Amino acid sequence: MYTVLVAILILDSLILTAAVLLQAGQGGGLASMGGGAGTETIMGGRQATTLLTKVTWWTAGIFLFLALVLTFMSQSATQVRSVLEGQAQQQAPTPVQQTPLPIETQPTAPPATPPQPPPPSNRRP
């Protein structure tokens, strides 16, 4: 079903592209804005609806609808919604081994330092 809808979407996009390219442009565009053009040129006058205009609107609507349907179909195909859920289903977490606490020992006295000689004096004998 998915591939059939994708094929219809591609065919619809080709028809839409051809219909848009075959239409005559409004003409002017931004180039006519500075030249004192009237509101008919800037805003675009009301034109008669042609067959190409109707084909463009219908194919654009079909294209948007099919794109929306295919988006929902592709989302429902993937059952896992979260990375964490996917990992939980694949393997169970391994328990953490508790590490033993270090054995408390009595603090040892710092080693005795040898006595220091007295500082030399600056007096003369």
N, C-alpha and C positions, 0 to 999 in steps of 0.2 A: 504494500500500500504506500509505503514511504517513497519508494523509487518511482512509482507511478505519479505521485504528486510532484516530485522533483522534476520529472519529465514534462509534466503539464506546466510547471512554473518556468522552465527553460523555454518552452514553446511560446508561452505567454509573453515572456520578456523579449523574444525576437519580434513578435507581432507589435508589441508596444514600441520597440525601438524603430521599427519601420514606419509606424503611424506617426510618431513624433518627427522623424526626419522628413517625411513627405509633406508635412504641413507647411504652408507659407508663413513666414515670420511676420511679426507686426511691423517691422521696419523701424528705422530710427534708433530706438533704444536710448542709450545715454548720449549718443552723438547729437541727437536733436534737442536735448534739454537746454543747451545754452544758446540756441539759434532763434529764440523767439517763437518757438512752436506753440501751438494752441493746446488746449486740454485734450483734444482728440488724440493727439500724437503721444502725449505724456501718459495719460490714463488709459488710452486704448478705447476706441469706440466699440459700441455693441455690434457684433457681427452675427451673421446668420450661422446657425449650427450646421456644420457639414457632417458628412459621414465620417471623415477622419477624426473630427472632434469627438464624436460619439464613441468611435472605436478606441480612441485614446483614453477616455474616461472609463469605459468598461474594462479595458485590459489593465489599466492602473488599479482599479478596484479589485479585480481578480488577483493581480500580482500581490497586493497587500494582504488580501485574505489568505492566499496560499502560503505566503511567508509566515503569517501569524500561526496558521495551523501546523506548519512544519516545525516551527519553533517549539510549540507545545508538545508535539510528538517526539522531538529529539530530547526534550527535558524529561519526559516520562519514561524514556527508554533507560536512562541511567537511574538506578534505584538508590545508590548511595548519595546522600545529600551533603555529607561532610567528610573531610579527610579523616577526622578522628573516628567516625563511625566505620569507615572502610578498614582502618587498622584494627579496630576492635573485632571485626568479623574474621579477619585473616589469622590472627594469632592472639593468644591470651598474654597479658603482660606477665613478665617474670617477677617473682617476689624479690624484694631487696633483702640481701643478707645483712643482718645486723653486725656491726663491727664491735669487738669487745673494747671496753673503756680502758685506758692505760691505768696501770696499778699506781696508786699514790704512794710515794716514798717520803721518808723524813728528809727535810732539807738538810743538806750537809753544810757544815761551817766553812766559811771561806778559808783558804790556806793562810797560814800565818806569814806575814811579811817580815823580812829582816829589818831591824831598826836602822834608821837612816842616820848618817853622821850629821852633826850639827852644821849649820851653814857657816861659811867663813865670815869673820867679822872684818869690818873695814878699819878698825883701830890699829894704830901702830903700837908695837910693844915698847 
